[in-house]
């Protein structure tokens, strides 16, 4: 537990603060949608496209081996409208550690910037992929 607290405080200091408004959704909803969209990814095409709009979060996975998946996830509030490709394994790894009923803040600003996930006292950072 002590290691976890030290790690979290050092991570929080090294992640820059942003002026961009985050999008909000429940952890369980984002986790389920990410897992569903990742079904069609492969080692060569492991990215899932996360598209944030006022209508919700749209996730799309695609590979020549397995086809295309498209999953919608409701957002309690949409921040910046943008699209970014992420490795779903890293998103799921972070979300798996959280209370599934909690709300996660997702700070995504564009396709070239890392996505910051915040929930209570946990913070995760996922680098974007280029598809």
N, C-alpha and C positions, 0 to 999 in steps of 0.2 A: 504494500500500500504506500509506503514512503517513497519508493521508486516512482510509482505512478504520479504522485503529487509533484515531485521534483521535475519529472519529465513534462508534465502538463504546464507547469509554470515557465519552464524554459522554452517550450514550444510557443506558448502564448506571447512571449516577448519577441520572438523572432518572426511572427506572422504580422505583416503590416495591416494597419486598420484601413478601411476603405470608406469612402463617402457614399458608395452605392447601396441602395436599399436591398436587403436580402429577400428571398422568397421563403415562404414557410409552408411546411407540410408535416404530417405525422411520420415518425420514423418507420412504422410498420408499412405505410403506404409506399414510401419511397423505396424501401428495401424490397418489397414484393414486386414492384414495377421494374426495378433494376434487375432482379433475378430473372423475371419473365423476358425482358428484352435481351438479356445476355445469352439466352438459349441458342440463338442462331449465330453467335460469334464463334470464332475459331482462333487458333494460335496465330494465324496470319492476319486476321481481321478482328482483333479483340476489343475494339472500341465500340461504345454505345453513344449515340448522339443524344444529348439532353437538350431539349428546346423548351425554353421558358416563355410562356405567353400568358396574357390575362385569362385565357380559357383553361389554363392548367399546364402541366408538365408533360411533354410528349417525349417518349424514349423510343429510339429506333436502333436495332441491331441488324447486321447484315453480313453474310459471307457467301461465297460461291458454293461452298459445300452444303450449307444448311438453309439457305434462303434468307427471308426477311422477317423480322418481327417488329411490331409496332404496338406500343403500350401507352395508355394515357393514365396519368396520375393527377388527382385533384390537388390544388394548392389552396391553402387557407388565405394566402396573400401572395401576389406576384411582385417581385422586385424588378430588376432590370430585365427587359426582353432581350434574349440572346440565345445562341446555340453554342454548345461546346461538346467535344468528344472526350469521354473519360473511359478509363479501364474499369469495368464494372466490378472486378475483384477487389479493387481498393475501396470503392464506395461501399460495397457490401461488408468488407472487413471492418470498416469504421462503424457502420450502422448496427452491425451484430453486437457490438459492445454496449449499446444504449438501451434504455427502457423503451420498449416498443410503443408505448402509449404517449411518449413525450413528443414534443414538437421540435423539429430540426430547422435551423436557419441555414439556407443555402445561398452563399454569396458567389454568384456567377456574374461576370461583367462582359466577357467576350470570349471568342474561340481561342485566343492566345494566352489568356491569363489562367492561373491556377484557381480552382474552386475551393472555397473555404466552407467547411461544414461545422456548425456550432450547435451544441445541445447541452444545456445546463453548464457543467464545468469541463466538458470535453470539447476539444477542437481538432478537426482533421483538415488536412490539406491534400488535394488531389491535383496532380499536374495534368494539363490537357494533352490529348493525342492529336495527331494530324491524320485524318482519314483519307 
